[in-house]
Structure formats: structure tokens, C-alpha cells
Amino acid sequence: MNETRLDEHIIDSIVNINGYSFVRNDRNRDGLGVAIYYRNCTNTELRYDLIPEDLEAICIKVKQTKSKPILIASVYRPPNTSTEIFEKIEILMQNLDQENKEVIILGDFNCDLLSSTTSNHTRKFLDLIEMFQFDQVITQPTRIT
């Protein structure tokens, strides 16, 4: 989840979903923050060590029987941030890549990948996807304004 609008005044029990655990990285109630819900029976480990400082993200490792663990990261890039934030996203991707596990990165990067003209932000994001050999699976607009 992105833009959770949670802060220290909102306790976990208020946003609890039965049968699921909840991890979050709050920033403030102005629309920022990330979170991940996962089933209580899932064997997970929080991986704060993979997240660069000042990047709005959270990462968990999901351990499965008879298969490789999966790293799942949720990332949010606020609109109108400088392109320098992609340096932090690149560090995250490097950290995930070095773990030699399956990786899923979810989030809102505020980049229009379907536009015929690409902004600097979108170009940097596409370069990172290509560099780390990720696949962009969203092929339809997720917001139309």
C-alpha cells in the first residue's frame, strides 16, 4: 500500500484485518507512507537493512517451503521530487539483487510509462528497470486525471 496517511496516532489495531499482519513505514498524514499486509501464517522477516535512508519503502522476506525466499518491497516516490531519488531507488534495487532471491517491487513511482513522451523521471525509472532486468507488468493506466 502507498500513501497510507498513517502516523504515530493511528495504532495498528485500527487498520487490522483479521488473519493478516501489517508492517508499515509512516511519514505523515499528508498522504505519505507505505505498508504491506501479509497472512498471519506466512513466514516473514522484515528487511529494513535493504532500504536506503530517506527512501519511502518497506521490505519483507517471505520464506516458503521447498522454494527460494521472495523479497517484496513497497516503494513510494512522491510527485515533483528531484531525479536524485532514483539514486536511492537504485541502491534499493542493488541491495535486493545482491540477496539472490526472487524479487517483487510494488509501488507508486509517479512515472507515466504509457506516455508517448518520457519525462526525466520516467526515463530514469525505465533505465533502472532495464539495468536490473525487472519486468513492468502494469500495462493499463492506474489513474486517469
Contacts in CASP RR format, 6 or more apart in sequence:
PFRMAT RR
TARGET T0000
AUTHOR 0000-0000-0000
METHOD contacts of the structure
MODEL  1
MNETRLDEHIIDSIVNINGYSFVRNDRNRDGLGVAIYYRNCTNTELRYDL
IPEDLEAICIKVKQTKSKPILIASVYRPPNTSTEIFEKIEILMQNLDQEN
KEVIILGDFNCDLLSSTTSNHTRKFLDLIEMFQFDQVITQPTRIT
1 34 0 8 1.000
1 35 0 8 1.000
1 36 0 8 1.000
1 37 0 8 1.000
1 74 0 8 1.000
2 33 0 8 1.000
2 34 0 8 1.000
2 74 0 8 1.000
2 75 0 8 1.000
2 76 0 8 1.000
2 107 0 8 1.000
2 108 0 8 1.000
3 31 0 8 1.000
3 32 0 8 1.000
3 33 0 8 1.000
3 76 0 8 1.000
3 108 0 8 1.000
4 24 0 8 1.000
4 26 0 8 1.000
4 31 0 8 1.000
4 32 0 8 1.000
4 33 0 8 1.000
4 34 0 8 1.000
4 35 0 8 1.000
5 29 0 8 1.000
5 30 0 8 1.000
5 31 0 8 1.000
5 32 0 8 1.000
5 33 0 8 1.000
6 15 0 8 1.000
6 24 0 8 1.000
6 26 0 8 1.000
6 29 0 8 1.000
6 33 0 8 1.000
6 35 0 8 1.000
7 26 0 8 1.000
7 27 0 8 1.000
7 28 0 8 1.000
7 29 0 8 1.000
8 26 0 8 1.000
12 22 0 8 1.000
12 24 0 8 1.000
15 22 0 8 1.000
15 35 0 8 1.000
16 22 0 8 1.000
17 37 0 8 1.000
19 39 0 8 1.000
19 40 0 8 1.000
20 37 0 8 1.000
20 38 0 8 1.000
20 39 0 8 1.000
20 40 0 8 1.000
21 37 0 8 1.000
21 38 0 8 1.000
21 39 0 8 1.000
21 40 0 8 1.000
21 42 0 8 1.000
21 44 0 8 1.000
22 35 0 8 1.000
22 36 0 8 1.000
22 37 0 8 1.000
23 35 0 8 1.000
23 36 0 8 1.000
23 38 0 8 1.000
23 46 0 8 1.000
23 58 0 8 1.000
23 60 0 8 1.000
24 33 0 8 1.000
24 34 0 8 1.000
24 35 0 8 1.000
24 36 0 8 1.000
24 58 0 8 1.000
25 33 0 8 1.000
25 34 0 8 1.000
25 35 0 8 1.000
25 51 0 8 1.000
25 56 0 8 1.000
25 57 0 8 1.000
25 58 0 8 1.000
26 32 0 8 1.000
26 33 0 8 1.000
27 33 0 8 1.000
27 56 0 8 1.000
32 56 0 8 1.000
32 76 0 8 1.000
32 78 0 8 1.000
33 56 0 8 1.000
33 76 0 8 1.000
34 56 0 8 1.000
34 57 0 8 1.000
34 58 0 8 1.000
34 74 0 8 1.000
34 75 0 8 1.000
34 76 0 8 1.000
34 107 0 8 1.000
35 58 0 8 1.000
35 74 0 8 1.000
36 58 0 8 1.000
36 60 0 8 1.000
36 72 0 8 1.000
36 74 0 8 1.000
38 44 0 8 1.000
38 60 0 8 1.000
38 62 0 8 1.000
42 62 0 8 1.000
43 62 0 8 1.000
43 63 0 8 1.000
43 64 0 8 1.000
44 60 0 8 1.000
44 61 0 8 1.000
44 62 0 8 1.000
44 63 0 8 1.000
45 60 0 8 1.000
45 61 0 8 1.000
45 63 0 8 1.000
46 58 0 8 1.000
46 59 0 8 1.000
46 60 0 8 1.000
47 59 0 8 1.000
47 60 0 8 1.000
47 61 0 8 1.000
47 71 0 8 1.000
48 59 0 8 1.000
49 95 0 8 1.000
50 59 0 8 1.000
50 71 0 8 1.000
50 73 0 8 1.000
50 92 0 8 1.000
50 95 0 8 1.000
50 96 0 8 1.000
50 99 0 8 1.000
51 57 0 8 1.000
51 58 0 8 1.000
51 59 0 8 1.000
51 73 0 8 1.000
51 92 0 8 1.000
51 95 0 8 1.000
52 88 0 8 1.000
52 91 0 8 1.000
52 92 0 8 1.000
52 95 0 8 1.000
53 88 0 8 1.000
54 88 0 8 1.000
55 75 0 8 1.000
55 85 0 8 1.000
55 88 0 8 1.000
55 89 0 8 1.000
55 91 0 8 1.000
55 92 0 8 1.000
56 75 0 8 1.000
56 76 0 8 1.000
56 77 0 8 1.000
56 78 0 8 1.000
57 73 0 8 1.000
57 74 0 8 1.000
57 75 0 8 1.000
57 76 0 8 1.000
57 92 0 8 1.000
58 73 0 8 1.000
58 74 0 8 1.000
59 71 0 8 1.000
59 72 0 8 1.000
59 73 0 8 1.000
59 74 0 8 1.000
59 92 0 8 1.000
59 96 0 8 1.000
60 71 0 8 1.000
60 72 0 8 1.000
61 69 0 8 1.000
61 70 0 8 1.000
61 71 0 8 1.000
61 72 0 8 1.000
61 101 0 8 1.000
62 69 0 8 1.000
62 70 0 8 1.000
62 71 0 8 1.000
62 72 0 8 1.000
63 69 0 8 1.000
64 70 0 8 1.000
68 101 0 8 1.000
68 102 0 8 1.000
69 101 0 8 1.000
69 102 0 8 1.000
70 101 0 8 1.000
70 102 0 8 1.000
70 103 0 8 1.000
70 104 0 8 1.000
71 96 0 8 1.000
71 99 0 8 1.000
71 101 0 8 1.000
71 102 0 8 1.000
71 103 0 8 1.000
71 104 0 8 1.000
72 103 0 8 1.000
72 104 0 8 1.000
72 105 0 8 1.000
72 106 0 8 1.000
73 92 0 8 1.000
73 96 0 8 1.000
73 103 0 8 1.000
73 104 0 8 1.000
73 105 0 8 1.000
73 106 0 8 1.000
74 106 0 8 1.000
74 107 0 8 1.000
75 89 0 8 1.000
75 92 0 8 1.000
75 105 0 8 1.000
75 106 0 8 1.000
75 107 0 8 1.000
75 108 0 8 1.000
75 109 0 8 1.000
76 107 0 8 1.000
76 108 0 8 1.000
77 85 0 8 1.000
77 89 0 8 1.000
77 108 0 8 1.000
77 109 0 8 1.000
77 110 0 8 1.000
77 111 0 8 1.000
77 121 0 8 1.000
78 110 0 8 1.000
79 110 0 8 1.000
83 120 0 8 1.000
83 121 0 8 1.000
83 124 0 8 1.000
86 121 0 8 1.000
86 124 0 8 1.000
86 125 0 8 1.000
86 128 0 8 1.000
89 109 0 8 1.000
89 125 0 8 1.000
89 128 0 8 1.000
90 128 0 8 1.000
90 131 0 8 1.000
93 105 0 8 1.000
93 128 0 8 1.000
93 131 0 8 1.000
93 132 0 8 1.000
93 134 0 8 1.000
94 132 0 8 1.000
96 103 0 8 1.000
96 105 0 8 1.000
97 103 0 8 1.000
97 132 0 8 1.000
103 134 0 8 1.000
105 134 0 8 1.000
109 121 0 8 1.000
109 125 0 8 1.000
110 121 0 8 1.000
111 119 0 8 1.000
111 121 0 8 1.000
111 122 0 8 1.000
111 125 0 8 1.000
111 126 0 8 1.000
112 118 0 8 1.000
112 119 0 8 1.000
112 122 0 8 1.000
113 122 0 8 1.000
113 125 0 8 1.000
113 126 0 8 1.000
113 136 0 8 1.000
113 138 0 8 1.000
114 139 0 8 1.000
114 141 0 8 1.000
115 122 0 8 1.000
118 126 0 8 1.000
128 134 0 8 1.000
129 135 0 8 1.000
129 136 0 8 1.000
END
